Structure formats: C-alpha cells, structure tokens
Amino acid sequence: MLKARIAVLVSGGGTNLQALIDSQESGKLKSGEITLVISSSDTAFALERAKKHNIASVTVSKKSFGNQAEFESAILDILKKHEIELVVLAGFMSILSAEFVRQWEKRIINVHPSLIPSFCGEGFYGLKVHEAALKCGVKVTGATVHFVNEIPDGGEIILQKSVPVYKNDSPEKLQRRVMERAEWIILPKATELISAKILKEGEKYGF
C-alpha cells in the first residue's frame, strides 16, 4: 500500500514520537509511514526510540551552523533526500522561519499543549504553558494539532481535545494529563488525516 512519507522533528524525550510509533504499529496510522526522525540534539532520547523501532534518524544541531538559514537549509536537504511528504513537529524546540514553512504549506503540523488560541505563541512552550493555565485559573485546558505557518502556533487548527484542570494540580501533573489524554491521542489522529489527504489529492500537494 502506498503511504505518505513522514519525518518527525524532535528535541527531547520523544513521548509524542512514541505515540506516533505506537499508532503506526497498531495500524491506526495507516496512510503514512514514519521514515525519518530529525533531532536538534544528539542526546535526545527520541533518537533511542527511533533506533529501537528501526527508523532512520539524523541530528541537525543549530550550534553546528552559522545562522538560521544554514540550519534550515540542512534540514531541507535531508527532507528532500528522504522524499518526505509530511513533517510532524513533536517537541521540536527550534522555531522555523516564514521562508521555510512557506515551502511546506499544509505539509507541517505541530502539537501544542493548550486549546489554541489560549496560552500559545512566542514564549509558550513546555511547562510554561501549564503554569500560565494554572495561574489564570482555567477549569479546562487541552491540546491542539495545527498546521504550521509563519506565526508561532498561528496556523489552521486540525484537531483539539479538552482536558480537565483540577484544584490540586501542579504544572507537572497537568502536563502529564494533557499528554496522556490529549496530545498522544490527537497527534496520531491528525497525522493519519493529513497523510490520507496527501495520498488522495496527490498532485495538488506536489511542489
């Protein structure tokens, strides 16, 4: 069966990558195949996850390049070499430039740990998102999968899932609940949706 070729971009532990791998191995992610993992850090545990499941991986560290353009050019070359059709950002800590994302319109998706447009945009990542949610006293939070455009967390929403906030929550407790009850569910679902669309529309999505 023909499948859309997927690259997952990571920077850390790779829990969302694992959710994608599990979805692929269980047959829920069937229209796409993770053929490449790109990490911005050579110590990211996500690389171990890729190795365990026989997925090709490569490290592209920003420190190794003189500027953002060179860093992105290296990533672009690797994506083209591997004939990637869909890029999934799963805890990738480097912001991609407007020029880069324009080349991949409707081909890059990201998961964010809040219900966009709340607690999103520049500076909102990791525990900071959950700290902000608790500080505001919201009763419901969640996660969002969206297309990536030139505005941080500003692209079209694909899927969202809500998660309750409890009175005794710490940022860490809330982060875990959002991952387990939202991120790990909607990221594989959205990846399957977009992969299926790429296969269906074929030439319309070509470069």
C-alpha positions in Angstrom: 0.0 0.0 0.0 1.2 3.5 -0.9 1.9 5.6 2.1 2.9 9.3 2.7 6.4 9.5 3.9 6.6 11.2 7.3 9.5 12.9 9.1 9.2 13.6 12.8 11.2 16.5 14.2 12.2 16.2 17.9 14.4 17.8 20.5 13.9 15.8 23.7 12.4 12.6 25.2 10.1 11.8 22.2 6.9 10.9 24.0 4.8 12.2 21.2 7.1 10.4 18.7 6.4 7.2 20.7 2.6 7.9 20.5 3.0 8.1 16.7 5.1 4.9 16.5 2.6 3.1 18.6 -0.2 4.3 16.4 1.6 3.2 13.3 2.4 -0.3 14.7 -1.2 -0.8 15.9 -2.5 0.1 12.4 -4.3 3.3 13.3 -1.7 5.3 11.4 -2.1 3.5 8.1 -1.9 6.2 5.4 1.5 7.4 6.4 4.8 5.9 7.5 7.4 7.4 9.7 10.6 7.0 7.6 12.8 9.6 9.3 13.4 11.3 12.7 15.4 14.5 12.8 16.6 15.7 16.2 18.1 19.1 17.1 20.1 17.4 19.9 22.3 14.3 19.7 21.4 13.5 23.3 17.6 13.4 22.7 16.1 10.1 24.0 13.8 10.3 21.0 16.8 9.0 18.9 16.8 5.9 21.0 13.1 5.4 20.4 13.7 5.7 16.6 16.6 3.2 16.8 14.5 0.7 18.7 11.9 0.8 16.0 14.3 0.7 13.1 13.5 4.3 11.9 16.3 6.2 10.2 17.4 9.2 12.3 19.8 12.2 12.0 20.9 15.0 14.2 20.9 18.6 12.9 22.2 20.8 15.7 21.7 24.6 15.3 25.1 25.1 17.0 26.8 23.4 14.1 25.7 26.1 11.7 26.5 29.8 11.3 22.9 31.0 11.1 19.2 30.0 10.9 19.3 29.9 7.1 22.2 27.3 7.0 20.4 25.3 9.8 17.2 25.2 7.8 18.9 24.5 4.5 20.5 21.4 6.1 17.1 20.2 7.3 15.5 20.9 3.9 18.3 18.9 2.1 17.6 15.9 4.4 13.9 16.1 3.9 14.3 16.2 0.1 16.9 13.3 0.2 14.4 11.2 2.1 11.5 12.3 -0.2 9.5 13.4 2.8 5.9 14.5 2.2 4.7 15.4 5.7 6.7 16.9 8.6 5.4 16.4 12.1 6.8 18.7 14.9 6.8 16.7 18.1 8.5 18.7 20.8 10.9 20.4 18.3 12.3 23.4 20.1 13.5 25.4 17.2 11.2 28.0 15.5 11.2 27.6 11.8 11.3 30.7 9.6 8.5 32.0 7.5 10.6 31.2 4.4 10.9 27.6 5.4 7.3 27.0 6.3 6.1 28.6 3.1 7.9 25.9 1.2 5.9 23.4 3.1 2.4 24.9 3.2 -0.1 22.5 4.7 2.7 19.9 5.0 4.0 20.7 8.5 1.9 20.0 11.6 2.6 20.7 15.3 1.0 19.7 18.6 0.7 22.4 21.2 -0.3 21.7 24.9 -3.2 24.1 25.1 -6.5 24.9 23.5 -5.3 27.5 20.9 -5.8 30.5 21.0 -5.2 30.2 24.8 -1.7 30.1 26.1 0.1 29.9 22.8 2.5 31.9 20.6 6.1 33.0 21.3 7.4 32.0 24.7 4.7 29.5 25.4 6.2 26.0 25.4 6.7 23.1 27.8 5.7 23.7 31.4 5.3 27.4 30.8 2.0 26.7 29.0 0.6 24.7 32.0 2.0 27.3 34.5 0.1 30.0 32.7 -3.1 27.9 32.6 -3.0 27.3 36.3 -2.2 30.9 37.0 -5.3 32.0 35.1 -7.5 29.5 37.0 -8.9 27.9 33.9 -11.1 24.8 34.6 -10.4 23.2 31.2 -7.3 23.0 29.1 -6.1 20.6 26.4 -4.1 20.2 23.3 -4.2 21.4 19.7 -2.8 20.0 16.5 -2.4 22.7 13.8 -0.7 23.4 10.5 2.5 25.4 10.9 2.7 28.8 9.3 4.9 31.9 9.8 3.1 32.8 13.1 4.1 30.7 16.1 1.0 28.5 16.9 -0.9 30.6 14.4 -1.7 28.0 11.7 -5.1 26.5 10.9 -6.4 24.1 13.6 -6.8 20.5 12.6 -7.9 18.8 15.9 -8.4 19.8 19.5 -9.1 17.8 22.7 -10.0 19.2 26.1 -8.7 18.0 29.5 -10.0 19.0 32.9 -7.9 21.0 35.3 -8.1 20.0 39.0 -7.8 22.1 42.1 -4.6 20.5 43.4 -2.8 20.4 40.0 0.8 21.3 39.7 2.2 22.2 36.2 3.9 18.8 36.1 0.6 16.9 36.9 -1.3 18.9 34.4 1.4 18.4 31.7 1.2 14.7 32.1 -2.6 14.6 31.9 -2.6 16.8 28.8 -0.1 14.5 27.2 -1.9 11.2 28.1 -5.5 12.4 27.5 -5.0 14.7 24.5 -1.6 15.0 22.8 -1.0 11.3 22.4 -4.5 10.8 21.0 -4.9 13.7 18.6 -1.4 13.9 17.1 -1.6 10.4 15.6 -5.2 11.1 14.5 -4.2 14.3 12.8 -1.2 12.7 11.2 -3.4 10.0 9.7 -5.9 12.6 8.5 -3.3 14.6 6.7 -1.4 11.6 5.4 -4.7 10.3 3.9 -5.4 13.7 2.3 -1.9 13.8 0.8 -2.5 10.4 -0.8 -5.9 11.3 -2.0 -5.0 14.7 -3.5 -1.6 13.6 -4.7 -0.6 16.1 -7.4 -2.4 19.0 -5.8 0.1 18.7 -2.9 3.2 18.4 -5.0 5.9 21.1 -5.0 
